Amino acid sequence: MITIEHDRDRDRIVVRASGVLSARDYDHAIPEIEHAMELSRGPLRVMLRLEDFRGWEMGALWRELRFDLGHRGDFGRIAVIGETDLEDWGTTLAAPFAKAEMQFFPTSREAEADDWLSEAGAAA
């Protein structure tokens, strides 16, 4: 499941990804993310919270990759909040595809992630 919270004052969204993501999750999330990008006064910043994240169905993974490549360079910083070494490793692997500054933060350091996203001049 993917849920999205908007913070227009800070040109930021919080994306929560949990469980196994399906193509249908992306069918609902992508237009909402693209709309947030249109409303943003600069590069949209993203806090991605992985909560009991267990991966993607094949169709969902394809949509994720297409979206990432189609919007390469369109985001400001991306903070990934999670718990596992695999999520940390995945963040490192995904960064070149996003062409945005990406950093992994354990859940216990979410306040630090928030500060990092808010730093002045933190645009792509």
C-alpha positions as CSV (number, residue, x, y, z in Angstrom):
1,M,0.0,0.0,0.0
2,I,1.1,3.5,-0.8
3,T,-0.2,6.6,1.0
4,I,0.8,10.2,0.5
5,E,0.7,13.2,2.8
6,H,1.2,16.7,1.3
7,D,3.1,19.6,2.9
8,R,2.7,22.3,0.3
9,D,4.3,25.0,2.5
10,R,7.6,23.1,2.4
11,D,7.2,21.6,-1.2
12,R,7.4,18.2,0.4
13,I,5.4,15.0,0.4
14,V,5.6,12.0,2.8
15,V,5.2,8.7,0.9
16,R,4.4,5.7,3.1
17,A,5.1,2.3,1.5
18,S,4.0,-0.9,3.3
19,G,3.6,-4.5,2.5
20,V,4.0,-5.8,-1.0
21,L,3.3,-3.0,-3.5
22,S,1.0,-3.8,-6.5
23,A,0.6,-2.1,-9.9
24,R,-2.7,-0.8,-8.6
25,D,-0.9,1.0,-5.8
26,Y,1.1,2.8,-8.4
27,D,-2.0,3.5,-10.5
28,H,-3.3,5.6,-7.6
29,A,0.0,7.1,-6.3
30,I,1.7,8.3,-9.5
31,P,-0.9,10.8,-10.6
32,E,-1.0,12.2,-7.0
33,I,2.8,12.5,-6.9
34,E,2.9,14.2,-10.4
35,H,0.2,16.6,-9.3
36,A,2.3,17.5,-6.2
37,M,5.3,18.1,-8.5
38,E,3.2,20.5,-10.6
39,L,2.1,22.5,-7.5
40,S,5.6,22.6,-6.1
41,R,7.5,26.0,-6.3
42,G,10.7,24.1,-6.8
43,P,12.0,20.5,-6.9
44,L,9.6,18.4,-4.7
45,R,11.3,16.9,-1.7
46,V,10.2,13.4,-0.6
47,M,10.3,11.6,2.7
48,L,9.8,7.9,1.9
49,R,8.8,5.9,4.9
50,L,9.2,2.2,4.5
51,E,6.9,0.5,7.0
52,D,6.9,-3.3,7.0
53,F,7.9,-3.0,3.4
54,R,8.2,-6.4,1.7
55,G,8.9,-5.4,-2.0
56,W,7.0,-5.3,-5.2
57,E,4.8,-7.5,-7.4
58,M,6.5,-7.7,-10.8
59,G,4.1,-5.2,-12.5
60,A,4.6,-2.8,-9.7
61,L,8.4,-3.0,-9.9
62,W,8.1,-2.2,-13.7
63,R,5.9,0.9,-12.9
64,E,8.4,2.0,-10.3
65,L,11.3,1.8,-12.7
66,R,9.4,3.6,-15.5
67,F,8.3,6.4,-13.1
68,D,11.9,6.8,-11.7
69,L,13.4,7.0,-15.2
70,G,10.6,9.3,-16.5
71,H,11.1,11.7,-13.7
72,R,14.9,11.5,-13.3
73,G,16.1,14.8,-12.1
74,D,12.7,16.1,-11.2
75,F,13.0,15.8,-7.4
76,G,14.9,17.6,-4.7
77,R,16.2,15.6,-1.9
78,I,14.8,12.2,-1.0
79,A,15.0,10.9,2.6
80,V,14.3,7.2,3.0
81,I,13.3,6.1,6.4
82,G,13.5,2.4,7.3
83,E,15.0,-0.2,9.5
84,T,16.8,-2.9,7.5
85,D,20.2,-3.1,5.9
86,L,18.5,-4.1,2.7
87,E,16.5,-0.9,2.7
88,D,19.7,1.1,3.3
89,W,21.4,-0.8,0.4
90,G,18.4,-0.3,-1.9
91,T,18.6,3.4,-1.3
92,T,22.2,3.4,-2.4
93,L,21.4,1.5,-5.5
94,A,18.4,3.7,-6.4
95,A,20.2,7.0,-6.0
96,P,21.7,7.1,-9.5
97,F,18.3,6.4,-11.1
98,A,16.7,9.3,-9.2
99,K,19.5,11.8,-9.9
100,A,18.5,13.4,-6.6
101,E,20.3,13.4,-3.4
102,M,19.1,10.4,-1.5
103,Q,20.0,9.4,2.0
104,F,18.8,6.5,4.2
105,F,17.9,7.2,7.8
106,P,16.9,4.6,10.4
107,T,13.5,5.2,11.9
108,S,15.1,6.4,15.2
109,R,16.7,9.3,13.2
110,E,13.6,10.6,11.5
111,A,14.0,14.0,13.0
112,E,17.5,14.2,11.4
113,A,15.9,13.2,8.1
114,D,13.4,16.0,8.4
115,D,16.2,18.5,9.1
116,W,18.2,17.2,6.1
117,L,15.2,17.6,3.8
118,S,14.6,21.2,5.1
119,E,18.2,22.5,4.7
120,A,18.4,25.7,2.6
121,G,19.6,25.1,-0.9
122,A,18.7,21.4,-0.8
123,A,17.4,21.2,-4.3
124,A,18.4,18.7,-7.0
